[in-house]
Amino acid sequence: MKKLKLLVALLAAITVLACNFTEEVYINEDGSGKLSINFDANEMMAMMGSLDSLKQEKAIDSTIVFKDLLKEKRDSISKLPLAEQEKLKKLEPFSMHMVMKPEEQVMRFELFSEFKNIEKVSDAFNAFQSASSLTPAPGASAGQSPPIPSPKATTKVNYKFDDNTFSRNTIIIDQELFQKSLDSLAGAEMFLSGSTYTFKYHFPRRVKNVNVEGATFSMDGKTMIYEVNFLDMMKTPEAINLEVELED
């Protein structure tokens, strides 16, 4: 449980400090595959390296299977409002691999899920943020108090792979709350200005066409890499809609 508390504290810090995320998707010919959010927090670890609390932590290389964790904490979760229970339920398909070596100033996360149909996979970035919901209430043990509800999601990402076309579309589902989230970002712009979000998509066939400029491709043409400014994506998420057409 100590590792879990540390994990969610670091996840909360990640969302407001300089961030470099990679959203990576592998798609097979039958539409199955794997989706992950990778975060290399070595730079942040170096910034936090002087904290005594981190110096006392032992190296960690572990995987949290949220399906098992939600089952373990089901009594606490059952005390939450239904909307919050449903939000945590969306974490069920995911697992989190965390590597932290304080002495070497190394910290990496991977939130991942295998799928049979990518349309069934929840928005991975929102799931990454929602992982912080599992932290116990301040001053209470995990078994005595339900998790603190996470902020309501303001956007939703829909993935689709049909025949020769892959798409990733973002919609704003709560405009008022979205504007409030932008206001809260204002104080963090100095930290986030240099942050990036990279899309790295692996397809079963060569890419024929993509709707964005600046994308790069592997030598075999089956992998597309597209990097955007993290802050720009947070401010105008609907502008980062991707459509990739594959060769027959």
C-alpha positions as CSV (number, residue, x, y, z in Angstrom):
1,M,0.0,0.0,0.0
2,K,2.9,2.3,0.7
3,K,4.0,1.9,-3.0
4,L,0.5,2.7,-4.1
5,K,0.4,5.9,-2.1
6,L,3.8,7.0,-3.5
7,L,2.6,6.1,-7.0
8,V,-0.6,8.2,-6.9
9,A,1.3,11.1,-5.3
10,L,3.8,11.1,-8.2
11,L,1.0,10.7,-10.8
12,A,-0.7,13.8,-9.4
13,A,2.6,15.7,-9.6
14,I,3.2,14.6,-13.2
15,T,0.0,16.3,-14.4
16,V,1.2,19.7,-13.3
17,L,4.9,19.5,-13.9
18,A,6.9,19.4,-17.1
19,C,5.5,16.4,-19.1
20,N,6.8,14.3,-22.0
21,F,4.3,11.6,-22.8
22,T,4.2,9.0,-25.6
23,E,1.0,7.5,-26.7
24,E,1.9,4.2,-28.4
25,V,-0.5,1.9,-30.3
26,Y,0.2,-1.4,-31.9
27,I,-2.5,-2.6,-34.3
28,N,-2.6,-6.1,-35.8
29,E,-4.4,-7.0,-39.1
30,D,-7.4,-8.4,-37.2
31,G,-7.8,-5.1,-35.2
32,S,-6.4,-6.4,-32.0
33,G,-3.4,-4.8,-30.4
34,K,-1.9,-2.8,-27.4
35,L,-2.3,0.8,-26.3
36,S,0.0,2.5,-23.8
37,I,0.9,5.8,-22.3
38,N,4.6,6.0,-21.6
39,F,6.1,8.7,-19.3
40,D,9.8,9.2,-18.8
41,A,10.0,11.2,-15.5
42,N,13.8,11.2,-15.1
43,E,14.0,15.0,-15.5
44,M,11.3,15.4,-12.8
45,M,13.1,12.9,-10.6
46,A,16.3,14.9,-10.8
47,M,14.4,18.0,-9.8
48,M,12.9,16.2,-6.8
49,G,16.0,14.3,-5.9
50,S,16.9,16.4,-3.0
51,L,13.6,15.6,-1.1
52,D,14.3,13.5,2.0
53,S,11.1,11.5,1.4
54,L,12.5,10.3,-1.9
55,K,16.0,9.6,-0.6
56,Q,14.4,7.1,1.9
57,E,12.5,5.2,-0.7
58,K,13.8,1.9,-2.0
59,A,14.1,1.2,-5.7
60,I,10.8,0.0,-7.2
61,D,10.1,-2.1,-10.3
62,S,6.5,-3.3,-10.1
63,T,3.3,-3.6,-12.0
64,I,-0.1,-2.7,-10.7
65,V,-3.0,-4.6,-12.3
66,F,-6.0,-2.3,-11.8
67,K,-8.5,-5.1,-12.2
68,D,-7.0,-6.8,-9.1
69,L,-6.6,-3.5,-7.2
70,L,-10.2,-2.5,-7.8
71,K,-11.3,-5.9,-6.5
72,E,-9.1,-5.5,-3.4
73,K,-10.6,-2.0,-2.7
74,R,-14.2,-2.9,-3.7
75,D,-15.5,-2.2,-0.2
76,S,-14.1,1.4,-0.2
77,I,-15.2,2.0,-3.8
78,S,-18.7,0.8,-3.1
79,K,-19.1,3.9,-0.8
80,L,-18.5,6.3,-3.7
81,P,-21.3,7.9,-5.8
82,L,-22.2,5.7,-8.8
83,A,-20.6,8.2,-11.2
84,E,-17.3,7.9,-9.4
85,Q,-17.5,4.1,-9.3
86,E,-18.1,4.0,-13.1
87,K,-15.1,6.3,-13.6
88,L,-12.8,3.9,-11.6
89,K,-14.3,1.0,-13.5
90,K,-12.8,2.4,-16.7
91,L,-9.4,1.7,-15.2
92,E,-10.1,-2.0,-15.1
93,P,-8.6,-2.9,-18.5
94,F,-5.3,-1.2,-17.7
95,S,-2.1,-2.1,-15.9
96,M,0.6,0.3,-14.7
97,H,4.3,-0.6,-14.8
98,M,6.4,1.7,-12.7
99,V,10.2,1.9,-12.4
100,M,11.7,4.2,-9.8
101,K,15.4,4.3,-8.7
102,P,15.9,7.3,-6.5
103,E,19.7,7.0,-6.3
104,E,20.0,6.9,-10.1
105,Q,17.2,9.6,-10.5
106,V,15.3,7.2,-12.8
107,M,11.5,7.1,-12.9
108,R,9.4,5.7,-15.7
109,F,5.7,4.8,-16.0
110,E,3.7,2.8,-18.6
111,L,-0.1,2.6,-18.5
112,F,-1.1,-0.1,-20.9
113,S,-3.9,-2.3,-22.1
114,E,-4.3,-5.0,-24.7
115,F,-7.4,-5.0,-26.8
116,K,-9.4,-7.0,-29.3
117,N,-11.0,-3.9,-30.7
118,I,-9.5,-0.4,-30.1
119,E,-12.9,1.1,-30.0
120,K,-13.5,-0.6,-26.6
121,V,-10.4,0.9,-25.0
122,S,-11.1,3.9,-22.8
123,D,-9.2,7.2,-23.3
124,A,-5.8,6.2,-22.0
125,F,-4.7,9.7,-21.0
126,N,-7.8,10.3,-18.9
127,A,-7.2,6.9,-17.4
128,F,-3.7,7.9,-16.5
129,Q,-5.0,10.9,-14.7
130,S,-7.8,9.0,-13.0
131,A,-5.3,6.6,-11.4
132,S,-4.7,9.3,-8.8
133,S,-8.3,8.7,-7.6
134,L,-7.1,5.6,-5.8
135,T,-5.3,7.6,-3.1
136,P,-6.9,7.3,0.4
137,A,-8.4,10.4,2.0
138,P,-5.8,12.4,4.0
139,G,-5.3,11.1,7.5
140,A,-7.2,7.8,6.9
141,S,-6.0,4.4,6.1
142,A,-6.9,2.9,2.8
143,G,-9.2,0.3,4.3
144,Q,-11.2,2.9,6.3
145,S,-12.0,5.5,3.7
146,P,-13.1,5.4,0.1
147,P,-10.7,7.0,-2.5
148,I,-10.9,10.7,-3.2
149,P,-12.9,11.3,-6.3
150,S,-10.8,12.5,-9.3
151,P,-11.7,15.6,-11.2
152,K,-14.4,15.0,-13.8
153,A,-13.1,14.4,-17.3
154,T,-13.7,17.3,-19.7
155,T,-12.7,15.5,-22.9
156,K,-13.2,12.1,-24.5
157,V,-11.0,10.4,-27.0
158,N,-12.5,7.9,-29.5
159,Y,-10.4,5.5,-31.4
160,K,-11.5,3.6,-34.5
161,F,-9.9,1.1,-36.9
162,D,-12.0,0.1,-39.9
163,D,-10.7,-1.5,-43.0
164,N,-7.8,0.8,-44.2
165,T,-8.5,3.7,-41.9
166,F,-7.4,4.5,-38.3
167,S,-8.7,7.6,-36.5
168,R,-8.3,9.3,-33.1
169,N,-10.8,12.0,-32.4
170,T,-11.2,14.2,-29.3
171,I,-14.4,15.8,-28.2
172,I,-15.0,18.3,-25.3
173,I,-17.8,16.8,-23.2
174,D,-18.2,19.6,-20.7
175,Q,-17.4,23.0,-22.0
176,E,-17.8,24.9,-18.7
177,L,-15.5,22.5,-16.8
178,F,-13.1,22.5,-19.7
179,Q,-12.7,26.3,-19.5
180,K,-12.1,26.0,-15.7
181,S,-9.4,23.4,-16.4
182,L,-7.7,25.9,-18.8
183,D,-7.8,28.6,-16.1
184,S,-6.0,26.2,-13.7
185,L,-3.4,25.5,-16.3
186,A,-2.4,29.2,-16.5
187,G,-0.2,28.9,-13.4
188,A,1.6,25.9,-14.8
189,E,2.4,27.3,-18.2
190,M,6.0,28.0,-17.3
191,F,6.5,24.3,-16.5
192,L,4.5,22.9,-19.4
193,S,5.7,25.2,-22.2
194,G,8.4,22.8,-23.3
195,S,6.5,19.6,-22.7
196,T,5.6,17.3,-25.5
197,Y,3.0,14.6,-26.4
198,T,4.1,12.1,-29.0
199,F,1.8,9.8,-31.0
200,K,3.6,6.6,-32.1
201,Y,1.4,4.3,-34.0
202,H,2.4,0.9,-35.5
203,F,0.2,-0.5,-38.3
204,P,0.1,-3.9,-40.0
205,R,0.5,-2.2,-43.4
206,R,2.3,0.8,-44.9
207,V,0.8,4.2,-44.3
208,K,-0.7,5.7,-47.5
209,N,-1.9,9.1,-46.2
210,V,-2.2,11.1,-42.9
211,N,-4.1,14.3,-42.3
212,V,-1.4,16.1,-40.3
213,E,1.8,17.9,-41.4
214,G,5.1,17.1,-39.7
215,A,4.5,13.4,-39.1
216,T,7.5,11.1,-39.7
217,F,7.6,7.4,-40.7
218,S,9.7,4.3,-40.1
219,M,11.8,2.9,-43.0
220,D,9.1,0.3,-43.7
221,G,6.4,2.9,-43.7
222,K,4.3,1.0,-41.1
223,T,5.1,3.3,-38.1
224,M,3.9,6.9,-37.8
225,I,5.4,9.3,-35.3
226,Y,3.8,12.7,-34.6
227,E,4.9,15.1,-31.9
228,V,2.8,18.0,-30.6
229,N,3.3,20.6,-27.8
230,F,1.6,19.3,-24.7
231,L,0.2,22.6,-23.7
232,D,-1.3,23.3,-27.1
233,M,-3.0,19.9,-27.0
234,M,-4.5,20.6,-23.6
235,K,-5.8,24.0,-24.8
236,T,-7.2,22.9,-28.1
237,P,-7.6,19.1,-27.9
238,E,-10.1,19.0,-30.8
239,A,-7.4,20.4,-33.1
240,I,-5.3,17.2,-32.6
241,N,-7.6,14.8,-34.5
242,L,-5.7,12.1,-36.5
243,E,-6.7,10.1,-39.5
244,V,-4.4,7.6,-41.0
245,E,-5.1,5.7,-44.3
246,L,-3.3,2.5,-45.0
247,E,-2.4,0.8,-48.2
248,D,-4.5,-2.1,-49.4
